[in-house]
Amino acid sequence: MTVRPIRTFGDPVLRSVAEPVEDFDRELRRLVKSLTATMRAGAGRAGLSAPQIGEPVRVLVYAYDGRSGHLINPRLELSERRVVADEACLSAPGVWWPLERSYMVTARGRDMFGKPVTVRALGVLARVLQHEADHLDGVLFSDHLEAAERERFLAAAQPG
């Protein structure tokens, strides 16, 4: 499948709320395969959402610590326990920043054929699922930072 360019901070598609998937067809399966190929095309990549490759639909893929897959129209249930850890985004290459997120997540959605899927995740994989689901709502991880931290992050994320 085709490896696609990843959109970077400043691209308006990253600020758009993605549309729910309604048709579980060949085109959707192609998109999931392209997302997966794009995610796997670089070292250290753990997740990717459709808006990051310019497709404004509710699809994400993940691969971390031997677990991989995809979710269509995901809904997340977050644990109350929260942890701070460094986080990065393929749309802001090379910049890591500490961010608080839920330690555990239960994600429910569909697979590319429309069958129900539930993913329970802890630690880094839970963080990946939260991060990618945020992209589906037009939320960048820098939006979770306090104003002064966000300014420092955005300065560090500027190309050049």
C-alpha positions as CSV (number, residue, x, y, z in Angstrom):
1,M,0.0,0.0,0.0
2,T,0.9,3.6,-0.4
3,V,3.0,5.4,2.2
4,R,1.5,8.9,2.4
5,P,3.0,12.2,3.5
6,I,2.2,13.2,7.1
7,R,0.6,16.6,7.6
8,T,2.3,18.9,10.1
9,F,1.2,21.4,12.7
10,G,-0.4,24.4,10.9
11,D,-2.2,22.2,8.4
12,P,-6.0,23.0,8.8
13,V,-7.0,19.3,8.4
14,L,-5.4,18.7,11.8
15,R,-7.9,21.1,13.4
16,S,-11.0,19.6,11.8
17,V,-13.3,17.2,13.5
18,A,-13.2,14.0,11.4
19,E,-16.4,12.5,10.0
20,P,-17.7,9.2,11.2
21,V,-17.1,6.3,8.8
22,E,-20.4,5.0,7.4
23,D,-19.3,2.8,4.5
24,F,-17.1,-0.2,5.4
25,D,-16.0,-0.8,1.8
26,R,-12.9,-1.4,-0.3
27,E,-11.9,2.3,-0.1
28,L,-11.9,2.2,3.7
29,R,-9.8,-1.0,3.7
30,R,-7.3,0.8,1.3
31,L,-7.2,3.7,3.7
32,V,-6.5,1.5,6.8
33,K,-3.7,-0.3,4.8
34,S,-2.1,3.1,3.7
35,L,-2.3,4.4,7.3
36,T,-0.6,1.2,8.6
37,A,2.1,1.4,5.9
38,T,2.7,5.1,6.6
39,M,3.0,4.4,10.4
40,R,5.4,1.5,9.8
41,A,7.5,3.5,7.4
42,G,9.5,5.2,10.1
43,A,11.3,4.0,13.3
44,G,9.5,4.6,16.6
45,R,6.1,5.2,15.2
46,A,3.3,3.9,17.4
47,G,0.1,5.4,16.0
48,L,-1.4,7.4,13.2
49,S,-4.8,8.9,12.5
50,A,-6.4,9.5,9.1
51,P,-6.4,13.3,9.5
52,Q,-2.6,13.2,9.7
53,I,-2.5,12.0,6.1
54,G,-5.2,14.4,5.0
55,E,-8.2,12.1,5.3
56,P,-10.9,13.7,7.6
57,V,-12.5,10.4,8.8
58,R,-12.5,8.7,12.2
59,V,-9.9,6.0,11.6
60,L,-6.7,5.3,13.6
61,V,-4.0,2.7,13.6
62,Y,-1.6,1.6,16.3
63,A,1.4,-0.7,16.9
64,Y,3.3,-0.9,20.2
65,D,4.9,-3.6,22.1
66,G,3.6,-6.4,19.9
67,R,0.1,-5.2,19.8
68,S,-1.2,-3.6,16.6
69,G,-4.5,-2.9,14.9
70,H,-6.9,-0.2,13.8
71,L,-10.1,1.3,15.1
72,I,-12.9,2.9,13.1
73,N,-15.1,5.4,14.9
74,P,-13.4,4.8,18.2
75,R,-14.9,5.7,21.6
76,L,-12.6,5.8,24.6
77,E,-13.2,5.2,28.3
78,L,-10.4,6.7,30.4
79,S,-9.3,5.6,33.8
80,E,-9.1,8.1,36.6
81,R,-5.5,7.2,37.3
82,R,-3.3,9.7,35.3
83,V,0.5,9.7,34.6
84,V,2.9,12.1,33.1
85,A,5.2,10.9,30.4
86,D,7.0,12.4,27.4
87,E,4.9,12.4,24.3
88,A,5.6,13.2,20.6
89,C,3.6,13.7,17.5
90,L,4.4,12.7,13.9
91,S,2.9,16.0,12.9
92,A,5.5,17.9,15.0
93,P,8.6,15.8,14.2
94,G,11.4,15.6,16.6
95,V,9.7,17.3,19.6
96,W,8.9,15.4,22.8
97,W,7.0,17.0,25.7
98,P,5.8,15.8,29.1
99,L,2.0,15.4,29.2
100,E,-0.5,14.0,31.7
101,R,-2.9,11.3,30.3
102,S,-5.0,8.5,31.7
103,Y,-2.9,5.4,32.5
104,M,-5.6,2.9,31.2
105,V,-8.0,3.1,28.3
106,T,-10.8,0.9,27.0
107,A,-11.3,1.7,23.3
108,R,-14.3,0.5,21.4
109,G,-15.0,0.8,17.7
110,R,-15.2,-1.3,14.5
111,D,-12.6,-3.0,12.3
112,M,-12.4,-2.3,8.6
113,F,-15.1,-4.9,7.9
114,G,-17.5,-3.3,10.4
115,K,-17.1,-5.9,13.2
116,P,-17.0,-4.6,16.8
117,V,-13.6,-4.3,18.4
118,T,-12.6,-3.6,22.0
119,V,-9.0,-2.7,22.9
120,R,-7.9,-2.5,26.5
121,A,-4.5,-0.8,27.0
122,L,-2.2,0.4,29.7
123,G,0.7,2.8,29.8
124,V,2.2,3.7,26.4
125,L,-0.4,2.0,24.3
126,A,-3.1,3.8,26.3
127,R,-1.3,7.1,25.6
128,V,-1.1,6.3,21.9
129,L,-4.8,5.6,21.6
130,Q,-5.7,8.8,23.5
131,H,-3.3,10.8,21.3
132,E,-4.7,9.4,18.0
133,A,-8.3,9.7,19.1
134,D,-7.6,13.4,19.9
135,H,-6.5,13.9,16.3
136,L,-10.0,12.7,15.2
137,D,-11.5,15.6,17.2
138,G,-9.1,18.2,15.8
139,V,-7.2,18.3,19.1
140,L,-3.4,18.4,19.1
141,F,-1.5,17.2,22.1
142,S,-0.1,20.7,22.6
143,D,-3.7,21.8,23.4
144,H,-3.5,19.9,26.6
145,L,-0.6,22.0,27.8
146,E,-0.9,25.1,29.9
147,A,-0.6,28.4,27.9
148,A,3.1,29.1,28.8
149,E,4.1,25.4,28.1
150,R,2.1,25.4,24.8
151,E,4.0,28.5,23.7
152,R,7.4,26.9,24.4
153,F,6.2,23.7,22.7
154,L,5.0,25.5,19.6
155,A,8.3,27.5,19.4
156,A,10.3,24.2,19.5
157,A,8.0,22.6,16.9
158,Q,8.5,25.3,14.3
159,P,10.4,24.0,11.3
160,G,13.7,25.5,10.5
